[in-house]
Amino acid sequence: MAQAIAVDIGASSGRLVAGTLIEGKLELQELYRFENAFTRKDGHDYWEVDALLNELLTGLNRARLAGIDACTLGIDTWGVDYVLLDEAGERLHDVYAYRDVRTAGAPDRFHREHLDRQAVYGRTGIREMSFNTLYQLYVHDREQLRHARQIMLVPDYLYYRLTGLAINEATNASTTQLLNVHTREFDAELLGLLGLGREQFAALTQPGTRLGGLKAELAESGRYPDCTVIAVPTHDTASAVVGVPAAPGRSWAYLSSGTWSLLGAELAQPLNSEAARQAGYTNEWGAYGTFRFLQNIMGLWMIQEVRREEGSGRSFAELADRAAQEEPFRSLVPCNDERFLNPASMTEAIRHFCRDSGQPVPEDAARLARCIFDSLAFTYLDALVRLEELTGVSYDVLHIVGGGSNNRLLSQLTADLLGIEVRTGPSEATAIGSIAVQLIASGALADVAEARRVIADSFPSEKYRPNPVPGREMLERRWRTLTQLNPKES
Ligand code: LFR
């Protein structure tokens, strides 16, 4: 029986999940779960990557103690954040977290000094986000960059520490905004503008590639299962898209709902037109040569922060239940505005915006939550409208996967505003997508179509049909006015 272990690390937590295929169904067992958060030091935000490595190893040890003697193993995390290694393979610096302020304004400076934003989008297909690796490297210490023997993203680094092999896995590498969508390689000119050489990166590795075993000191310790390490889609969103239980024959869009909300479609070819750029759509690489044509939407980060600041320990489910009792659409905020990326206080940032735009100020956590969910649903509506315009496809169904798919209020609101059938689950789509790619690599599943069939058969899903929204036209006008108060940068 093939056992596959997914190590899935998100911005707020990480987990090790084992997947086994039993009579055509995928069964999951959570082996270990741990917290994650960025930490602030001298005014900057960093990830504790070596603590994450220790957690990963603790989880693998748990797998062994749970009786798993042999397995395949894949790792995913968020995108864009990187590690520079020296000649000896040691880390040269603390790893910046993408929400760190140091890249505020960096895109403007980069595009003024070097290539304009249209040209960079034409080459990379990647939407400008101030935290993309391109801009992070642009503001990184030049001397240190020159001395870097290897540049890798966070999951590549974890793979490196487990196996001793240096890779740059392709789905996550695409989030750097340094890959050329035409040549399907690093863009030599963009690297040159940062003073970097191709030799500082490893070969681009496609998901599904078998990398071999754990390095000797780990393998011989007796603490871990006998692992065959496989490069999965190491960008969490790419694994989540593999984990979407889409049925063949239906045109589907997805919403990967976690710290971020990523709404988009799986495409065979990139769509990097000027219209796509202006609409804020990106072309991240997916597994098996696909493209993830999607929009980043601020997502549940907003409610995670409000909850943290409130400090009452109320669960997300309870907050959503309380929000459901509140008056809908009382106050709305443009979620994608940079002011919500990493404010000193999310609660205050939302209240400020409401006050400044003449709306009722959400006083308590329930009203703040209501405001966030209503605003997210409106932002999803804008994203779906643009998606349909750009791809020319009218979607039959929106699959919501990830932790946010458990939020009934937001799922129904999304169905209502978008006027589309919503299907929710699985909430562990990222780990499931990683496991699916491992099972395909080890021959237990034929391909992604079979994997999606198995996923659809294995996990419960709920269906939400759209209901009419009273006062819809007036609401849409209000939303339009609010978002135009804050036009997106073009
Ligand atoms: C989600 C995610 C998004 C990416 C953001 C930053 O966890 O990976 O896809 O845009 O985090 O890397």
Boltz pocket constraint, residues with backbone or C-beta under 6 A from the ligand:
constraints:
  - pocket:
      binder: B
      contacts: [[A, 10], [A, 11], [A, 77], [A, 78], [A, 79], [A, 80], [A, 81], [A, 98], [A, 235], [A, 236], [A, 237], [A, 258], [A, 259], [A, 260], [A, 262], [A, 296]]
      max_distance: 6.0
